Amino acid sequence: MLVPDFAMHFLAGSGDEIQKSMIDQQGNLYLAGTFKSDSLIFGVDTLMREGHNDLFLVKIDQDTNIVFAKSYYGKGAALISGIV
């Protein structure tokens, strides 16, 4: 699945990566990945890195509005294996 070009501009540094994406039946786009930047900004949501390699999940509606952006962290390396 291709991720729209506008989504790539959200990522702040070379350690930030979209690893999985999906579009639901209503046309919402979900992006999940990891980030090592101190922060990522998605619309009005700012995600602050708390671990070494944090995870993010972003929902973007059909009109390219950010519905939500959330971050998650742990003590070890993190990878996204899928979105359901």
All heavy atoms as an XYZ file, in Angstrom:
645
protein
N       0.849     -1.181      0.000
C       0.000      0.000      0.000
C       0.891      1.238      0.000
O       1.855      1.325      0.739
C      -0.876     -0.021      1.247
C      -1.716      1.218      1.393
S      -2.803      1.129      2.827
C      -3.748     -0.306      2.394
N       0.567      2.182     -0.821
C       1.339      3.414     -0.898
C       0.849      4.410      0.130
O      -0.341      4.540      0.371
C       1.209      4.029     -2.291
C       1.800      3.217     -3.428
C       1.484      3.885     -4.758
C       3.279      3.033     -3.258
N       1.786      5.135      0.733
C       1.465      6.192      1.681
C       1.519      7.510      0.929
O       2.474      7.767      0.196
C       2.476      6.200      2.849
C       2.202      7.333      3.789
C       2.427      4.866      3.588
N       0.489      8.361      1.047
C       0.502      9.651      0.342
C       1.744     10.478      0.679
O       2.260     10.410      1.781
C      -0.762     10.346      0.859
C      -1.627      9.252      1.361
C      -0.706      8.183      1.851
N       2.196     11.262     -0.295
C       3.395     12.083     -0.109
C       3.295     12.991      1.110
O       4.278     13.191      1.807
C       3.666     12.944     -1.345
C       4.116     12.114     -2.533
O       4.616     10.993     -2.332
O       3.968     12.603     -3.659
N       2.094     13.556      1.398
C       1.982     14.484      2.517
C       2.328     13.811      3.836
O       2.827     14.449      4.745
C       0.580     15.100      2.602
C      -0.482     14.161      3.079
C      -0.691     13.955      4.427
C      -1.263     13.478      2.177
C      -1.664     13.075      4.868
C      -2.241     12.603      2.603
C      -2.443     12.395      3.956
N       2.113     12.512      3.952
C       2.376     11.812      5.208
C       3.867     11.797      5.520
O       4.253     11.823      6.692
C       1.832     10.394      5.150
N       4.700     11.754      4.519
C       6.142     11.687      4.745
C       6.680     12.968      5.365
O       7.710     12.956      6.009
C       6.865     11.387      3.433
C       6.395     10.096      2.769
S       6.371      8.653      3.838
C       8.107      8.382      4.057
N       5.999     14.076      5.214
C       6.481     15.341      5.754
C       6.284     15.455      7.264
O       6.797     16.367      7.890
C       5.802     16.513      5.043
C       6.144     16.568      3.589
N       7.396     16.872      3.121
C       5.393     16.305      2.498
C       7.404     16.811      1.806
N       6.200     16.462      1.403
N       5.547     14.539      7.863
C       5.359     14.550      9.311
C       6.622     14.115     10.046
O       6.831     14.465     11.193
C       4.224     13.609      9.732
C       2.867     14.067      9.307
C       2.060     13.232      8.563
C       2.388     15.311      9.656
C       0.793     13.633      8.177
C       1.126     15.728      9.270
C       0.330     14.880      8.526
N       7.441     13.307      9.419
C       8.586     12.726     10.100
C       9.700     13.744     10.221
O      10.027     14.452      9.292
C       9.049     11.473      9.366
C       7.949     10.410      9.224
C       8.478      9.202      8.479
C       7.390     10.005     10.565
N      10.299     13.784     11.418
C      11.241     14.845     11.736
C      12.690     14.502     11.418
O      13.450     15.366     11.018
C      11.113     15.219     13.216
N      13.108     13.271     11.628
C      14.515     12.942     11.460
C      14.728     11.611     10.770
O      13.791     10.873     10.480
N      15.993     11.284     10.533
C      16.319     10.057      9.811
C      16.023      8.799     10.624
O      15.929      7.720     10.062
C      17.788     10.074      9.391
O      18.619     10.127     10.536
N      15.862      8.916     11.948
C      15.527      7.766     12.782
C      14.037      7.547     12.906
O      13.594      6.678     13.651
N      13.230      8.321     12.184
C      11.772      8.215     12.228
C      11.315      7.445     10.996
O      11.795      7.686      9.891
C      11.129      9.598     12.234
C      11.680     10.483     13.343
O      12.122      9.940     14.373
O      11.682     11.703     13.174
N      10.381      6.510     11.196
C      10.023      5.648     10.077
C       8.568      5.191     10.163
O       8.126      4.715     11.212
C      10.929      4.422     10.105
C      10.655      3.416      9.050
C      11.581      2.201      9.150
O      12.264      2.023     10.159
O      11.584      1.430      8.190
N       7.834      5.333      9.066
C       6.524      4.706      8.943
C       6.785      3.253      8.578
O       7.431      2.968      7.573
C       5.671      5.377      7.854
C       5.364      6.823      8.236
C       4.372      4.591      7.635
C       4.704      7.619      7.124
N       6.294      2.333      9.422
C       6.551      0.915      9.163
C       5.332      0.190      8.610
O       5.471     -0.775      7.875
C       7.043      0.234     10.434
C       8.377      0.778     10.859
C       8.867      0.179     12.152
O       8.088     -0.291     12.979
N      10.167      0.214     12.351
N       4.147      0.630      8.969
C       2.923      0.000      8.480
C       1.878      1.074      8.212
O       1.859      2.113      8.871
C       2.352     -1.001      9.494
C       3.264     -2.157      9.829
C       3.407     -3.096      8.654
C       4.382     -4.212      9.007
N       4.589     -5.142      7.930
N       1.005      0.812      7.257
C      -0.102      1.715      6.978
C      -1.290      0.894      6.507
O      -1.132     -0.235      6.037
C       0.284      2.745      5.919
O       0.571      2.106      4.698
N      -2.471      1.448      6.671
C      -3.681      0.804      6.169
C      -4.770      1.842      5.997
O      -4.718      2.914      6.601
C      -4.160     -0.307      7.091
C      -4.720      0.177      8.414
S      -5.733     -1.031      9.282
C      -7.296     -0.851      8.465
N      -5.736      1.533      5.147
C      -6.908      2.383      4.947
C      -8.131      1.554      5.314
O      -8.292      0.425      4.831
C      -6.987      2.874      3.488
C      -5.769      3.737      3.174
C      -8.286      3.639      3.253
C      -5.668      4.199      1.742
N      -8.996      2.106      6.186
C     -10.193      1.377      6.593
C     -11.326      1.581      5.585
O     -11.172      2.286      4.582
C     -10.609      1.738      8.024
C     -11.078      3.174      8.198
O     -11.410      3.852      7.200
O     -11.134      3.624      9.363
N     -12.476      0.971      5.854
C     -13.605      1.015      4.923
C     -14.180      2.415      4.761
O     -14.836      2.713      3.766
C     -14.691      0.051      5.369
C     -14.267     -1.387      5.231
C     -15.344     -2.355      5.692
O     -16.297     -1.977      6.363
N     -15.189     -3.617      5.331
N     -13.950      3.307      5.744
C     -14.432      4.681      5.645
C     -13.429      5.603      4.960
O     -13.673      6.793      4.803
C     -14.744      5.235      7.054
C     -15.956      4.606      7.718
C     -15.665      3.208      8.242
O     -14.597      2.941      8.764
N     -16.618      2.307      8.090
N     -12.279      5.073      4.560
C     -11.271      5.870      3.870
C     -10.284      6.558      4.791
O      -9.494      7.396      4.343
N     -10.282      6.214      6.090
C      -9.302      6.772      7.026
C      -7.965      6.062      6.843
O      -7.912      4.846      6.662
C      -9.771      6.588      8.474
C     -11.052      7.317      8.747
O     -11.149      8.518      8.558
N     -12.070      6.582      9.176
N      -6.894      6.819      6.894
C      -5.543      6.289      6.765
C      -4.929      6.166      8.153
O      -5.006      7.102      8.958
C      -4.689      7.234      5.906
C      -3.191      6.960      5.822
C      -2.920      5.632      5.124
C      -2.497      8.099      5.096
N      -4.331      5.024      8.441
C      -3.616      4.804      9.699
C      -2.146      4.611      9.378
O      -1.799      3.842      8.478
C      -4.147      3.563     10.416
C      -5.584      3.688     10.842
C      -6.619      3.423      9.956
C      -5.904      4.090     12.129
C      -7.939      3.545     10.338
C      -7.230      4.213     12.523
C      -8.236      3.935     11.618
O      -9.549      4.070     12.008
N      -1.292      5.311     10.089
C       0.154      5.182      9.942
C       0.732      4.756     11.281
O       0.390      5.335     12.323
C       0.785      6.510      9.541
C       0.263      7.175      8.277
C       0.890      8.554      8.105
C       0.535      6.298      7.069
N       1.605      3.775     11.271
C       2.258      3.318     12.497
C       3.746      3.178     12.216
O       4.151      2.765     11.129
C       1.677      1.986     12.952
N       4.538      3.548     13.202
C       5.975      3.452     13.013
C       6.732      3.753     14.286
O       6.171      3.735     15.379
N       8.002      4.030     14.100
C       8.884      4.326     15.228
C       9.513      5.703     15.037
O       9.621      6.199     13.917
C      10.008      3.282     15.344
O      10.753      3.256     14.137
C       9.441      1.896     15.615
N       9.905      6.303     16.163
C      10.611      7.580     16.060
C      11.668      7.713     17.140
O      11.514      7.225     18.242
C       9.658      8.774     16.048
C       8.930      9.081     17.341
C       9.332     10.150     18.135
C       7.842      8.344     17.737
C       8.650     10.467     19.305
C       7.149      8.649     18.887
C       7.558      9.711     19.686
N      12.771      8.355     16.747
C      13.887      8.635     17.649
C      14.084     10.129     17.842
O      14.895     10.541     18.656
C      15.165      7.993     17.122
C      15.112      6.479     17.140
C      16.419      5.870     16.676
C      16.321      4.358     16.708
N      17.564      3.723     16.283
N      13.351     10.939     17.081
C      13.405     12.393     17.265
C      12.857     12.727     18.642
O      12.080     11.957     19.222
C      12.552     13.101     16.209
O      13.074     12.893     14.929
N      13.239     13.879     19.173
C      12.724     14.287     20.480
C      11.216     14.448     20.466
O      10.537     14.181     21.450
C      13.370     15.601     20.934
C      14.838     15.426     21.266
O      15.253     14.299     21.600
O      15.569     16.429     21.190
N      10.671     14.882     19.316
C       9.225     15.050     19.204
C       8.799     14.935     17.745
O       9.605     15.127     16.839
C       8.794     16.405     19.766
O       9.350     17.461     19.006
N       7.531     14.603     17.545
C       6.897     14.604     16.232
C       5.625     15.420     16.355
O       4.929     15.339     17.360
C       6.520     13.191     15.787
C       7.629     12.225     15.436
C       7.026     10.883     15.022
C       8.501     12.757     14.327
N       5.308     16.189     15.334
C       4.093     16.999     15.343
C       3.179     16.516     14.229
O       3.577     16.455     13.065
C       4.420     18.494     15.166
C       5.295     18.975     16.314
C       3.130     19.309     15.074
C       5.835     20.369     16.135
N       1.962     16.160     14.605
C       0.916     15.759     13.672
C      -0.259     16.681     13.927
O      -0.956     16.538     14.934
C       0.491     14.309     13.905
C       1.573     13.295     13.644
C       2.375     12.840     14.672
C       1.779     12.801     12.370
C       3.353     11.892     14.440
C       2.760     11.855     12.127
C       3.551     11.402     13.161
N      -0.501     17.655     13.064
C      -1.576     18.617     13.282
C      -1.348     19.380     14.571
O      -0.301     19.998     14.756
N      -2.291     19.290     15.508
C      -2.157     19.977     16.798
C      -1.582     19.056     17.870
O      -1.365     19.485     19.008
C      -3.510     20.557     17.286
C      -4.017     21.609     16.316
C      -4.544     19.464     17.476
N      -1.312     17.783     17.525
C      -0.762     16.820     18.480
C       0.758     16.780     18.386
O       1.313     16.588     17.300
C      -1.306     15.416     18.220
C      -2.799     15.312     18.444
O      -3.277     15.893     19.434
O      -3.477     14.654     17.644
N       1.417     16.957     19.524
C       2.867     16.816     19.591
C       3.190     15.575     20.409
O       2.769     15.459     21.558
C       3.522     18.047     20.251
O       3.223     19.202     19.474
C       5.033     17.884     20.344
N       3.904     14.654     19.803
C       4.317     13.430     20.486
C       5.736     13.616     20.985
O       6.627     13.978     20.218
C       4.248     12.235     19.531
C       2.921     12.015     18.806
C       3.022     10.799     17.898
C       1.786     11.871     19.796
N       5.952     13.385     22.277
C       7.272     13.530     22.879
C       7.891     12.149     23.089
O       7.237     11.253     23.618
C       7.175     14.250     24.221
C       6.541     15.631     24.140
S       7.429     16.789     23.070
C       8.959     16.955     23.944
N       9.133     11.988     22.666
C       9.830     10.715     22.853
C      10.160     10.552     24.330
O      10.681     11.442     24.967
C      11.103     10.663     22.017
C      11.823      9.320     22.138
C      12.982      9.210     21.179
N      13.890     10.329     21.270
C      14.913     10.422     22.115
N      15.157      9.467     22.974
N      15.682     11.485     22.109
N       9.856      9.366     24.866
C      10.143      9.074     26.265
C      11.136      7.940     26.416
O      11.811      7.842     27.431
C       8.843      8.737     26.997
C       7.878      9.914     27.026
C       6.628      9.594     27.820
O       6.752      9.011     28.916
O       5.539      9.926     27.329
N      11.227      7.073     25.434
C      12.166      5.957     25.464
C      13.247      6.165     24.429
O      13.459      7.269     23.931
N      13.912      5.078     24.072
C      14.971      5.164     23.069
C      14.393      5.120     21.651
O      14.864      5.806     20.751
C      15.966      4.016     23.261
C      16.992      3.927     22.178
N      17.970      4.872     22.011
C      17.171      3.022     21.188
C      18.720      4.552     20.972
N      18.256      3.435     20.457
N      13.384      4.299     21.454
C      12.803      4.083     20.135
C      11.300      3.942     20.321
O      10.787      2.850     20.484
C      13.407      2.816     19.519
C      13.121      2.671     18.053
O      12.994      3.653     17.345
N      13.022      1.444     17.593
N      10.577      5.036     20.323
C       9.148      5.038     20.618
C       8.315      4.704     19.387
O       8.766      4.843     18.256
C       8.712      6.405     21.150
C       9.249      6.686     22.540
O      10.107      5.934     23.016
O       8.808      7.663     23.147
N       7.081      4.277     19.638
C       6.127      3.957     18.577
C       5.123      5.083     18.431
O       4.832      5.779     19.406
C       5.357      2.680     18.925
C       6.171      1.439     19.232
C       5.242      0.318     19.691
C       6.965      1.012     18.024
N       4.580      5.254     17.227
C       3.483      6.209     17.039
C       2.384      5.566     16.206
O       2.625      4.661     15.415
C       3.959      7.515     16.389
C       4.432      7.372     14.973
C       3.542      7.427     13.910
C       5.774      7.191     14.694
C       3.976      7.292     12.601
C       6.217      7.063     13.386
C       5.318      7.111     12.342
N       1.162      6.042     16.427
C       0.000      5.651     15.642
C      -0.767      6.919     15.326
O      -1.071      7.711     16.223
C      -0.893      4.683     16.417
C      -2.205      4.290     15.737
C      -1.934      3.535     14.432
C      -3.061      3.463     16.680
N      -1.060      7.135     14.052
C      -1.755      8.338     13.598
C      -2.937      7.919     12.731
O      -2.818      7.024     11.892
C      -0.816      9.243     12.766
C      -1.534     10.491     12.277
C       0.411      9.622     13.568
N      -4.081      8.580     12.946
C      -5.263      8.371     12.107
C      -5.520      9.659     11.347
O      -5.613     10.733     11.942
C      -6.481      8.017     12.962
C      -7.747      7.821     12.148
C      -8.926      7.464     13.052
C     -10.203      7.298     12.267
N     -11.346      6.974     13.150
N      -5.656      9.550     10.018
C      -5.885     10.687      9.136
C      -7.161     10.405      8.350
O      -7.287      9.335      7.734
C      -4.689     10.876      8.178
C      -3.398     11.059      8.977
C      -4.932     12.057      7.244
C      -2.138     10.981      8.148
N      -8.106     11.344      8.373
C      -9.370     11.105      7.672
C      -9.234     11.349      6.168
O      -8.173     11.738      5.674
C     -10.522     11.902      8.297
C     -10.430     13.408      8.080
O      -9.667     13.881      7.196
O     -11.139     14.138      8.795
N     -10.326     11.128      5.441
C     -10.326     11.262      3.974
C      -9.933     12.649      3.489
O      -9.419     12.814      2.386
C     -11.720     10.969      3.417
C     -12.245      9.604      3.682
C     -13.632      9.471      3.103
O     -13.816      9.622      1.898
N     -14.610      9.196      3.940
N     -10.182     13.658      4.331
C      -9.865     15.040      3.970
C      -8.481     15.457      4.449
O      -8.162     16.640      4.480
C     -10.926     15.979      4.557
C     -12.304     15.690      3.997
O     -12.408     15.425      2.784
O     -13.277     15.715      4.783
N      -7.660     14.502      4.838
C      -6.280     14.677      5.329
C      -6.198     15.420      6.663
O      -5.168     15.998      6.987
C      -5.346     15.332      4.282
O      -5.724     16.682      4.065
C      -5.349     14.550      2.976
N      -7.272     15.377      7.469
C      -7.243     15.938      8.820
C      -6.720     14.884      9.784
O      -7.083     13.710      9.680
C      -8.649     16.352      9.272
C      -9.225     17.425      8.382
O      -8.626     18.468      8.180
N     -10.399     17.158      7.818
N      -5.890     15.308     10.726
C      -5.406     14.403     11.759
C      -6.541     14.178     12.749
O      -7.029     15.121     13.374
C      -4.180     14.986     12.499
C      -3.062     15.336     11.513
C      -3.698     14.029     13.582
C      -2.490     14.176     10.766
N      -6.982     12.941     12.905
C      -8.022     12.596     13.868
C      -7.394     12.399     15.233
O      -7.879     12.906     16.239
C      -8.798     11.336     13.421
C      -9.829     10.937     14.464
C      -9.444     11.574     12.060
N      -6.291     11.650     15.290
C      -5.526     11.500     16.529
C      -4.107     11.069     16.214
O      -3.822     10.545     15.142
C      -6.188     10.530     17.523
C      -6.217      9.088     17.072
C      -5.080      8.290     17.092
C      -7.400      8.516     16.645
C      -5.121      6.963     16.692
C      -7.466      7.188     16.241
C      -6.310      6.418     16.260
N      -3.220     11.326     17.158
C      -1.839     10.855     17.104
C      -1.465     10.434     18.515
O      -1.685     11.178     19.470
C      -0.908     11.962     16.607
N      -0.931      9.231     18.648
C      -0.577      8.697     19.957
C       0.825      8.115     19.883
O       1.265      7.644     18.846
C      -1.565      7.616     20.378
C      -2.999      8.118     20.409
C      -3.866      7.245     21.253
C      -5.283      7.765     21.285
N      -5.518      8.844     22.158
N       1.515      8.155     21.025
C       2.836      7.538     21.093
C       2.864      6.535     22.239
O       2.088      6.632     23.193
C       3.925      8.593     21.280
O       3.757      9.283     22.493
N       3.768      5.576     22.104
C       3.932      4.510     23.086
C       5.427      4.262     23.223
O       6.163      4.367     22.251
C       3.243      3.230     22.605
C       1.805      3.449     22.208
C       1.471      3.790     20.893
C       0.787      3.340     23.142
C       0.158      4.009     20.524
C      -0.539      3.562     22.778
C      -0.839      3.890     21.478
O      -2.146      4.115     21.108
N       5.851      3.921     24.427
C       7.275      3.666     24.597
C       7.505      2.469     25.508
O       6.640      2.056     26.260
C       8.002      4.899     25.137
C       7.744      5.172     26.607
C       8.658      4.767     27.568
C       6.594      5.831     27.023
C       8.420      5.014     28.912
C       6.355      6.078     28.353
C       7.273      5.660     29.296
O       7.041      5.904     30.614
N       8.705      1.928     25.401
C       9.130      0.808     26.243
C      10.621      0.914     26.466
O      11.259      1.869     26.032
N      11.182     -0.057     27.125
C      12.611     -0.008     27.444
C      13.500     -0.590     26.363
O      14.662     -0.308     26.308
C      12.862     -0.727     28.770
C      12.213     -0.025     29.929
C      12.571     -0.668     31.226
C      11.856      0.077     32.332
N      12.412     -0.130     33.613
N      12.933     -1.412     25.483
C      13.740     -2.050     24.445
C      13.464     -1.473     23.073
O      12.729     -0.502     22.916
N      14.053     -2.102     22.082
C      13.809     -1.690     20.695
C      12.376     -2.050     20.330
O      11.846     -3.068     20.769
C      14.792     -2.395     19.769
N      11.745     -1.217     19.548
C      10.349     -1.430     19.174
C      10.194     -1.480     17.665
O      10.849     -0.734     16.946
C       9.502     -0.285     19.740
N       9.344     -2.383     17.213
C       9.009     -2.498     15.800
C       7.519     -2.736     15.669
O       6.904     -3.363     16.518
C       9.760     -3.666     15.149
C      11.268     -3.542     15.065
C      11.861     -4.845     14.547
C      11.649     -2.402     14.141
N       6.930     -2.251     14.590
C       5.524     -2.480     14.302
C       5.423     -3.703     13.397
O       6.062     -3.758     12.354
C       4.915     -1.261     13.566
C       5.103      0.018     14.360
C       3.450     -1.511     13.224
C       4.356      0.084     15.643
N       4.624     -4.682     13.791
C       4.492     -5.880     12.948
C       3.204     -5.882     12.152
O       3.061     -6.647     11.213
C       4.581     -7.139     13.813
O       3.544     -7.159     14.771
N       2.223     -5.010     12.497
C       0.996     -4.957     11.724
C      -0.016     -4.012     12.319
O       0.137     -3.553     13.443
N      -1.040     -3.709     11.540
C      -2.164     -2.893     11.977
C      -3.427     -3.677     11.636
O      -3.555     -4.181     10.526
C      -2.229     -1.530     11.254
C      -0.954     -0.733     11.474
C      -3.428     -0.737     11.725
C      -0.936      0.568     10.675
N      -4.337     -3.768     12.582
C      -5.603     -4.473     12.333
C      -6.738     -3.529     12.610
O      -6.751     -2.820     13.568
C      -5.710     -5.722     13.218
C      -7.028     -6.424     12.987
C      -4.556     -6.660     12.955
